Amino acid sequence: MGIPRFIKLPGHKQFNYSPRYWDPEKEEREERIRRIKQEMGIDMPTDPNRTTIRRGSFRLATQKTKVKATRGSNIRLLIILAVLFLLAYLLFYR
């Protein structure tokens, strides 16, 4: 006689992974052809609001925002330093 089980344990789950092939050179070539056709007026995009997500596009977008933030903080720092130098000049040389 076995011990009765009051709790039924779930069986193991399997994961079916089928890898897909991705060719970055083909994607770049198709993008280049699409841009050239668009410039020549041969092929107009079907949906002008559709964006394409390419490899590295998120990284480029974050780098642009970092550059803007850095530029803004540098300008702010220069303004603060100018005000401090002006105050120091007025305090010490008046």
mmCIF file of the C-alpha atoms, coordinates in Angstrom:
data_MODEL
# 
_entry.id   MODEL 
# 
loop_
_atom_site.group_PDB 
_atom_site.id 
_atom_site.type_symbol 
_atom_site.label_atom_id 
_atom_site.label_alt_id 
_atom_site.label_comp_id 
_atom_site.label_asym_id 
_atom_site.label_entity_id 
_atom_site.label_seq_id 
_atom_site.pdbx_PDB_ins_code 
_atom_site.Cartn_x 
_atom_site.Cartn_y 
_atom_site.Cartn_z 
_atom_site.occupancy 
_atom_site.B_iso_or_equiv 
_atom_site.pdbx_formal_charge 
_atom_site.auth_seq_id 
_atom_site.auth_comp_id 
_atom_site.auth_asym_id 
_atom_site.auth_atom_id 
_atom_site.pdbx_PDB_model_num 
ATOM 1  C CA . MET A 1 1  ? 0.000  0.000  0.000   1.00 0.00 ? 1  MET A CA 1 
ATOM 2  C CA . GLY A 1 2  ? 1.190  3.438  -0.841  1.00 0.00 ? 2  GLY A CA 1 
ATOM 3  C CA . ILE A 1 3  ? 0.697  6.694  0.929   1.00 0.00 ? 3  ILE A CA 1 
ATOM 4  C CA . PRO A 1 4  ? -2.368 8.543  -0.396  1.00 0.00 ? 4  PRO A CA 1 
ATOM 5  C CA . ARG A 1 5  ? -1.694 11.948 -1.932  1.00 0.00 ? 5  ARG A CA 1 
ATOM 6  C CA . PHE A 1 6  ? -3.996 14.754 -0.943  1.00 0.00 ? 6  PHE A CA 1 
ATOM 7  C CA . ILE A 1 7  ? -2.240 17.390 -3.059  1.00 0.00 ? 7  ILE A CA 1 
ATOM 8  C CA . LYS A 1 8  ? -1.852 16.773 -6.759  1.00 0.00 ? 8  LYS A CA 1 
ATOM 9  C CA . LEU A 1 9  ? 1.479  18.114 -8.027  1.00 0.00 ? 9  LEU A CA 1 
ATOM 10 C CA . PRO A 1 10 ? 1.511  19.601 -11.524 1.00 0.00 ? 10 PRO A CA 1 
ATOM 11 C CA . GLY A 1 11 ? 3.544  17.855 -14.172 1.00 0.00 ? 11 GLY A CA 1 
ATOM 12 C CA . HIS A 1 12 ? 6.618  19.397 -15.740 1.00 0.00 ? 12 HIS A CA 1 
ATOM 13 C CA . LYS A 1 13 ? 6.087  21.970 -18.464 1.00 0.00 ? 13 LYS A CA 1 
ATOM 14 C CA . GLN A 1 14 ? 7.941  21.916 -21.730 1.00 0.00 ? 14 GLN A CA 1 
ATOM 15 C CA . PHE A 1 15 ? 9.125  24.913 -23.681 1.00 0.00 ? 15 PHE A CA 1 
ATOM 16 C CA . ASN A 1 16 ? 9.095  24.576 -27.445 1.00 0.00 ? 16 ASN A CA 1 
ATOM 17 C CA . TYR A 1 17 ? 11.773 26.911 -28.827 1.00 0.00 ? 17 TYR A CA 1 
ATOM 18 C CA . SER A 1 18 ? 12.203 27.218 -32.568 1.00 0.00 ? 18 SER A CA 1 
ATOM 19 C CA . PRO A 1 19 ? 15.014 29.667 -33.417 1.00 0.00 ? 19 PRO A CA 1 
ATOM 20 C CA . ARG A 1 20 ? 14.523 32.105 -36.275 1.00 0.00 ? 20 ARG A CA 1 
ATOM 21 C CA . TYR A 1 21 ? 17.221 33.265 -38.629 1.00 0.00 ? 21 TYR A CA 1 
ATOM 22 C CA . TRP A 1 22 ? 17.921 36.997 -38.782 1.00 0.00 ? 22 TRP A CA 1 
ATOM 23 C CA . ASP A 1 23 ? 20.111 38.537 -41.455 1.00 0.00 ? 23 ASP A CA 1 
ATOM 24 C CA . PRO A 1 24 ? 21.137 42.101 -40.490 1.00 0.00 ? 24 PRO A CA 1 
ATOM 25 C CA . GLU A 1 25 ? 22.819 42.748 -43.853 1.00 0.00 ? 25 GLU A CA 1 
ATOM 26 C CA . LYS A 1 26 ? 19.632 41.853 -45.723 1.00 0.00 ? 26 LYS A CA 1 
ATOM 27 C CA . GLU A 1 27 ? 17.618 44.141 -43.452 1.00 0.00 ? 27 GLU A CA 1 
ATOM 28 C CA . GLU A 1 28 ? 20.035 47.046 -44.038 1.00 0.00 ? 28 GLU A CA 1 
ATOM 29 C CA . ARG A 1 29 ? 19.988 46.403 -47.799 1.00 0.00 ? 29 ARG A CA 1 
ATOM 30 C CA . GLU A 1 30 ? 16.176 46.395 -47.908 1.00 0.00 ? 30 GLU A CA 1 
ATOM 31 C CA . GLU A 1 31 ? 16.047 49.589 -45.828 1.00 0.00 ? 31 GLU A CA 1 
ATOM 32 C CA . ARG A 1 32 ? 18.520 51.283 -48.197 1.00 0.00 ? 32 ARG A CA 1 
ATOM 33 C CA . ILE A 1 33 ? 16.493 50.200 -51.249 1.00 0.00 ? 33 ILE A CA 1 
ATOM 34 C CA . ARG A 1 34 ? 13.284 51.461 -49.632 1.00 0.00 ? 34 ARG A CA 1 
ATOM 35 C CA . ARG A 1 35 ? 14.862 54.874 -48.870 1.00 0.00 ? 35 ARG A CA 1 
ATOM 36 C CA . ILE A 1 36 ? 16.217 55.206 -52.422 1.00 0.00 ? 36 ILE A CA 1 
ATOM 37 C CA . LYS A 1 37 ? 12.832 54.331 -53.914 1.00 0.00 ? 37 LYS A CA 1 
ATOM 38 C CA . GLN A 1 38 ? 11.155 56.825 -51.618 1.00 0.00 ? 38 GLN A CA 1 
ATOM 39 C CA . GLU A 1 39 ? 13.603 59.591 -52.633 1.00 0.00 ? 39 GLU A CA 1 
ATOM 40 C CA . MET A 1 40 ? 12.995 58.857 -56.312 1.00 0.00 ? 40 MET A CA 1 
ATOM 41 C CA . GLY A 1 41 ? 9.234  58.839 -55.767 1.00 0.00 ? 41 GLY A CA 1 
ATOM 42 C CA . ILE A 1 42 ? 8.829  55.288 -56.988 1.00 0.00 ? 42 ILE A CA 1 
ATOM 43 C CA . ASP A 1 43 ? 7.530  53.750 -53.817 1.00 0.00 ? 43 ASP A CA 1 
ATOM 44 C CA . MET A 1 44 ? 5.590  55.777 -51.291 1.00 0.00 ? 44 MET A CA 1 
ATOM 45 C CA . PRO A 1 45 ? 5.048  54.294 -47.837 1.00 0.00 ? 45 PRO A CA 1 
ATOM 46 C CA . THR A 1 46 ? 1.588  52.898 -47.198 1.00 0.00 ? 46 THR A CA 1 
ATOM 47 C CA . ASP A 1 47 ? 1.305  54.342 -43.698 1.00 0.00 ? 47 ASP A CA 1 
ATOM 48 C CA . PRO A 1 48 ? 3.255  57.554 -43.018 1.00 0.00 ? 48 PRO A CA 1 
ATOM 49 C CA . ASN A 1 49 ? 2.797  57.179 -39.248 1.00 0.00 ? 49 ASN A CA 1 
ATOM 50 C CA . ARG A 1 50 ? 4.357  53.719 -39.150 1.00 0.00 ? 50 ARG A CA 1 
ATOM 51 C CA . THR A 1 51 ? 7.773  53.632 -37.585 1.00 0.00 ? 51 THR A CA 1 
ATOM 52 C CA . THR A 1 52 ? 10.394 50.981 -38.076 1.00 0.00 ? 52 THR A CA 1 
ATOM 53 C CA . ILE A 1 53 ? 12.311 49.683 -35.130 1.00 0.00 ? 53 ILE A CA 1 
ATOM 54 C CA . ARG A 1 54 ? 15.837 48.830 -36.100 1.00 0.00 ? 54 ARG A CA 1 
ATOM 55 C CA . ARG A 1 55 ? 18.654 47.340 -34.138 1.00 0.00 ? 55 ARG A CA 1 
ATOM 56 C CA . GLY A 1 56 ? 20.283 50.072 -32.035 1.00 0.00 ? 56 GLY A CA 1 
ATOM 57 C CA . SER A 1 57 ? 17.481 52.621 -32.474 1.00 0.00 ? 57 SER A CA 1 
ATOM 58 C CA . PHE A 1 58 ? 16.709 52.705 -28.745 1.00 0.00 ? 58 PHE A CA 1 
ATOM 59 C CA . ARG A 1 59 ? 20.381 53.236 -27.946 1.00 0.00 ? 59 ARG A CA 1 
ATOM 60 C CA . LEU A 1 60 ? 20.577 56.144 -30.399 1.00 0.00 ? 60 LEU A CA 1 
ATOM 61 C CA . ALA A 1 61 ? 17.457 57.741 -28.939 1.00 0.00 ? 61 ALA A CA 1 
ATOM 62 C CA . THR A 1 62 ? 18.807 57.520 -25.391 1.00 0.00 ? 62 THR A CA 1 
ATOM 63 C CA . GLN A 1 63 ? 22.151 58.952 -26.478 1.00 0.00 ? 63 GLN A CA 1 
ATOM 64 C CA . LYS A 1 64 ? 20.396 61.953 -28.029 1.00 0.00 ? 64 LYS A CA 1 
ATOM 65 C CA . THR A 1 65 ? 18.500 62.656 -24.820 1.00 0.00 ? 65 THR A CA 1 
ATOM 66 C CA . LYS A 1 66 ? 21.711 62.317 -22.790 1.00 0.00 ? 66 LYS A CA 1 
ATOM 67 C CA . VAL A 1 67 ? 23.447 64.861 -25.044 1.00 0.00 ? 67 VAL A CA 1 
ATOM 68 C CA . LYS A 1 68 ? 20.561 67.316 -24.637 1.00 0.00 ? 68 LYS A CA 1 
ATOM 69 C CA . ALA A 1 69 ? 20.573 66.855 -20.859 1.00 0.00 ? 69 ALA A CA 1 
ATOM 70 C CA . THR A 1 70 ? 24.347 67.315 -20.681 1.00 0.00 ? 70 THR A CA 1 
ATOM 71 C CA . ARG A 1 71 ? 24.200 70.445 -22.825 1.00 0.00 ? 71 ARG A CA 1 
ATOM 72 C CA . GLY A 1 72 ? 21.456 71.900 -20.640 1.00 0.00 ? 72 GLY A CA 1 
ATOM 73 C CA . SER A 1 73 ? 23.343 71.189 -17.434 1.00 0.00 ? 73 SER A CA 1 
ATOM 74 C CA . ASN A 1 74 ? 26.523 72.738 -18.857 1.00 0.00 ? 74 ASN A CA 1 
ATOM 75 C CA . ILE A 1 75 ? 24.686 75.932 -19.776 1.00 0.00 ? 75 ILE A CA 1 
ATOM 76 C CA . ARG A 1 76 ? 23.087 76.052 -16.331 1.00 0.00 ? 76 ARG A CA 1 
ATOM 77 C CA . LEU A 1 77 ? 26.504 75.609 -14.704 1.00 0.00 ? 77 LEU A CA 1 
ATOM 78 C CA . LEU A 1 78 ? 27.976 78.469 -16.751 1.00 0.00 ? 78 LEU A CA 1 
ATOM 79 C CA . ILE A 1 79 ? 25.118 80.774 -15.773 1.00 0.00 ? 79 ILE A CA 1 
ATOM 80 C CA . ILE A 1 80 ? 25.540 79.917 -12.079 1.00 0.00 ? 80 ILE A CA 1 
ATOM 81 C CA . LEU A 1 81 ? 29.303 80.518 -12.264 1.00 0.00 ? 81 LEU A CA 1 
ATOM 82 C CA . ALA A 1 82 ? 28.782 83.863 -14.006 1.00 0.00 ? 82 ALA A CA 1 
ATOM 83 C CA . VAL A 1 83 ? 26.326 84.973 -11.310 1.00 0.00 ? 83 VAL A CA 1 
ATOM 84 C CA . LEU A 1 84 ? 28.711 83.866 -8.552  1.00 0.00 ? 84 LEU A CA 1 
ATOM 85 C CA . PHE A 1 85 ? 31.646 85.705 -10.129 1.00 0.00 ? 85 PHE A CA 1 
ATOM 86 C CA . LEU A 1 86 ? 29.504 88.809 -10.491 1.00 0.00 ? 86 LEU A CA 1 
ATOM 87 C CA . LEU A 1 87 ? 28.457 88.618 -6.826  1.00 0.00 ? 87 LEU A CA 1 
ATOM 88 C CA . ALA A 1 88 ? 32.048 88.048 -5.710  1.00 0.00 ? 88 ALA A CA 1 
ATOM 89 C CA . TYR A 1 89 ? 33.214 91.018 -7.781  1.00 0.00 ? 89 TYR A CA 1 
ATOM 90 C CA . LEU A 1 90 ? 30.527 93.257 -6.307  1.00 0.00 ? 90 LEU A CA 1 
ATOM 91 C CA . LEU A 1 91 ? 31.300 92.156 -2.727  1.00 0.00 ? 91 LEU A CA 1 
ATOM 92 C CA . PHE A 1 92 ? 35.090 92.406 -2.852  1.00 0.00 ? 92 PHE A CA 1 
ATOM 93 C CA . TYR A 1 93 ? 35.718 95.362 -5.171  1.00 0.00 ? 93 TYR A CA 1 
ATOM 94 C CA . ARG A 1 94 ? 33.064 97.834 -3.990  1.00 0.00 ? 94 ARG A CA 1 
# 
